[in-house]
Amino acid sequence: MTVDVSASSVNEAVRDYYSRVLSSSKDLQTSACCSAEAPPPHIAAALARVHDEVKDRFYGCGSPIPAALEGSTVLDLGCGSGRDAYVLAQLVGPTGRVIGVDMTEEQLAVARRHQGWHARRFGYANTDFRHGYIEDLATAGVPDASVDLVVSNCVVNLSPDKPRVFAEIFRVLKPGGELYFSDVFADRRIPAALLDDPVLVGECLAGALYTEDFRRLMADSGCADARTVATASIALGSPDIERKIGFAAFTSRTVRAFKLELEDRCEDFGQVAVYRGTLAEHPHAFDLDDHHRFHTRRPMLVCGNTADMLSATRYAAHFTVTGDQSTHFGPFPCAPVGTAASVDDSGAACC
């Protein structure tokens, strides 16, 4: 892969921080690369079956593991020591596959060292850890339209070429495939000069995604409607880090996006979705994002994009979507998340 000097220096700073500066997640100086929320029970149970060294050497800002994974091919970008990959390996099962890509050989060595241990514990082997760059997945041997799900955990911010990362993600996803990732976002653009600070880079702050630039990047990659699933504020903690970058507010966000032909606004076609309650870990309700909660067997009016997300993806087996997009009723009634108008009397939700 051809990288310019600035990209090369950022990559070297990241490799140095995660292979030599940090010996475990306890060495992190901020909460940016640490998930504050307890994982759901089924994820916690899977984590309990992951080797302690793998968990100790893992750095992430969320739990980017969605539902309905059995039999899926999953690509974990920046897999590090393999914690999420080994959790995913249990959820996709023996008919599924998990590919982990990371540029740090020291982290990959931890993941690979315990492949046999996990295979014996799970009763099958379905993980493949590859050295490579998330901006160049072809070199890592990931073909076009070959992956059902792409995940990453606090890694995209570390990339010096984010447009290329998202272009590669949508290249390798199958039609209807999903990107589900957690990362650090900022409320403004961070000055490029701060990329020279290895601590700010390694703590996932200097490269944080400005929320509006992220929206534009996704649109340029062909995704007109990415959804926020969860958001949490980040505490900087360190006085030195606060002095350097405390002018910005940071959040950890979990985001999902699909490889679908979606519109850039929510449009009303009179479609209704009903969740069947068939996802084992979600018997009573399923959250598509932070403002679409589908209660089991309760009909819900949805926009055309949401209807496609539920009917043209692996979630289709768990939803009944009625109506088509032959008759348009105008814009779907939307309002900012958290306002009284986010859900109207008809049960329509903001998109």
N, C-alpha and C positions, 0 to 999 in steps of 0.2 A: 504494500500500500504506500502511496506517496503522501507524505505529510509535510506541511511547511514547518519552518523553524519554530514558530510560536506554538503550533500544535504539538510538536515533538517535545518542547520544554514543559508544556502542561502535562503531557503523558508521563514524562520522566518524574515530575513532581508527585503525580498520583502514585506511580509505582513505588517511589521512595517512601512516601508516607504510609502506604498500606503494607509494605513488605519489611520496612526497617524501623520506622518511627513508632508504629503501633504494634504492640505485642498481643493485645486483646482489646475487646470493645471497652474495657474499663479505662483505657488510655485516652479515649475521646474527650475533648474539652468542652463540647457543647452537646445539646440534645438533638442536633440536626440529623445525625446518623443513628439515632436510637428511637425505637418505637415506644411511645409512652403507653399505648393501649395494650391491655391483655388480649392475646389472640383468642378467637372463638374456641369452644371446647374441642372440636374435631381437629383444628390446627394445633392446639396445645398437645393433644394426644399424639399427633404425628411428630411434633417437635421432640417429645419425650423419647422417641425412638431414633433420634439423630445423635451421632457420636459427639461427646462433650467437646473435643478439640475443634470440630467443625463449628459448633455453636459459639465457642469462645473467640474464634478468629473471624467472625462474621460481623459486618457493619451494614446496617440498613435503617431506613426511616419509616417503615410501615410494614404491612402484611399484604403484599400484592398477590393474593391467591384467591381467584374467584371460584364460583361453583361450577358444577356439571363438567368435571374433568376426565371421567373414566374413558380410557382408550385414546386420549388426546396426545398429539405431539406438541410439546411445550419447549420454547426457547427461552432460556434465562440469560438475559444480558448482564454482563458484569457479575457473574455468578459467585465470584470470590471463593471462599472456602467450601461453598456448596450447600449451605444450610437450607435455603429455599428450594434448591434443586432436589434435595433428599426428602423434603416434605412433599413436594410435587410428585416425586417418584411414587410415593405411597398413594396419592390421590388419583393419579392416572392409571395405576394398577399395572399388572403384567402385560396387558395389551397396549399400553401407552409407552411413551418415550420422552425423556427429558434431556435436552442438549444445553450444556452450560458453556458460555463463552466468556473469557476474561483475558486481559492483557498482562496480568501479574502472575508470573510463573510460581512465585512463592505461595500465593493463595491457591493456585491450581494444584500445587503439590499436596496441600492439605486435603483438598477434595478428592484427588485421585488415590491418596494413601488409604482412604477408608471406603473405597468402592466395594471391595470384597466383604468387608465387615457389614456394610449395609445390605448387600445382596444376600448374605446368609441370614440377616435379621428379617428382611422382607420376604425372603423365599423366591426372589427373582432379581435379575439385573437389568435395569433399563435406563442407566445414566451414561452420558457421554460428555466428557469435559475437554474443551478445545481451547488452545491458545489463539487469541485473535483480538481484533478491534471491533467494537460495536458499530463503527462507521464503515466497516468493510466486511460484511458477513459472508460475502462470496468467497473471500480468501479463507474464511473459517469453514468453508464447505457447506454453506446453507443455501440450497437452491431456491429459485422463484416458487412462490405459492406452495410451500412445503410444510407450513407450520399452522397449527390450529390456534395457538395462543402464544403471545410474546409477553414476558414479564420482565420487570427490572425493579430493583430496590435501591433507591438513592444512588443511581449510577449516571443517569443522563446528564445531570448537572456537571459531572466530571469530564464530559466530552468537550473537546475544543471545536467540534464541528457538528452542532446539533441538527441543522437541516439535513445533513447526510445520514445521521442516525435515524431520523424519522422516515426518510426516503427508503432506507434499507429495511426498516421494520415493515413498511407496507409492501415492499417488494416480496419479502419472504412469507407474509401471511397469505393463507388461502382466502378466496372470496368468502365473506362472512366470518373470517377469523377475527380474533380480538387482541388488542393491546390493553394490558392491565398493569399499571405501574404506580409506584410511590416515588415521590421525589421532593426536592426542596424548591419552593417557589418564592419569589420576592415581589414586593409591591412596586418596584421600579427597576430600571436597568442598573446593574452593578458596573462601576467603572472598570474598563478592561485592564487598567494598571494593577488592579488587585489580584489579577491572575498570576502576578509575579510573587505573591505571598503563598508559600507552600502550605502553611497552616490553614489559611482561609480556603485554599483549594481543597485540601484534604478533609477539612471539616464540612465540605459540601456547601459553602456559602458563596465564595467568589464566583462560581459558575451557575448560581441559582437561576432558574428560568423566571423571567419577568412574565407575569400572567398573560398580558396582552400579546407579547411576542410569541408565547407558546400557542395562543389561539391562531395567530397568523402562520406559524410554522405548520400547525396541523392542517390548516386550509391549503397551504402550498403543497402539502404531502397528499392531498386528495381527501382529507377527512374534514367535512364541514361541520361536524357536530360531535365534539368530545365531551364527555360527561364527568363531572367531579363526583366521586363516591364519598369521600370523607376528607375533612380538613382539621388540622391541629396546629396551634401556634408553636413556635420554636423559641426556647429560651437560650440566649447566647451564653450566659453564665460567666465566662471568663472576662475580667475587666479589660485585658489587653485586646481581646477580640471585639468587645463592645466599643472600645475606643476607635478601632480601625473601621468597623463596618456597621456600627450601631445606628447609622442614619437610615437604614432600611429595615422593614419588618419582614420576617420570614415565616413561612408556613410549610408544614409537611402535608402534601396532598396525595390522595390516591385517585387516579384517573382511569377511566376506561374509554376505549374508542374501537370502532369496528371498521373493517374493510368492506364498506358498503357504499352504494351511490345514494348519499343523503343530501337533503337540502340545507342551505345555510340559515334557514328560519323554520320555525315550527309551523306546519300547515295542517289545517283541519280537513279531514276526509270522512269524518263521522265513524272512525274505526274504534272498536272496543276490544280490550285485552282482558283475559281472565287467567290468573295464575292457578294452576291445577293443584299446587301443594305437593308436587312429586319430587322435589329436591330434598334428599334425606335430611340435610342439615338446616333446611328452611321449611318446616312443615306448616307454619302459620302465615308467613309473609316472606316476600323476596324484595330486596332493595336493588333496583337497577342503578340508582344513583342517589344523591342526597335529597332528592325531592320526588322520587317515584318509588313509593312503597306499594307493592301489589299484595293485598291480603288474599289469602286462599279463597277461591271461588267467588270473589267479589268483582263484578264487572267494573272496568275503569275506562273512561274515554281517554284516548291517547292520540297524539299527533302522528303524522305519517312516519317521521323518523323513528319514534319509539316503537311503532308497530313493526317496522322493518328490523329493528334491533332484536325484537322478540320472536319474529317469525322467519327470519332469513339467516339465523345463526344457530349454534348448538343449543340455544335455549328454546328452540321451537318445540321440542318434545314436551316442554313443561308449561306451555301457554296455548290457549285458544284465542286466536285473533280473528275477529269477524269484520267484514267490510273490506272493500278494496279502495284504490285511489283513483277510481274513474270519475267521481264527483267531488269537486272541491268546494268547501264551505268558507273559504277565506283563511286568514291567519288563525292559528290555534291560540286560545286565550292564555297568554303568558304573563308572569310578573316575576320580579326578583325573588330569589329563594328567601324564605323567612318572612315574607309579607303576607298579610291576610288574604291577598288575591292569588297567592300561589296555588291554592286549590279552591275552585269555585263550587257552587252548590250541586253541580252535576257530577262532581267527582273528577273533573278534569284537572290534570296536574301541569304545572309549568315545566317547560322543557329547557 
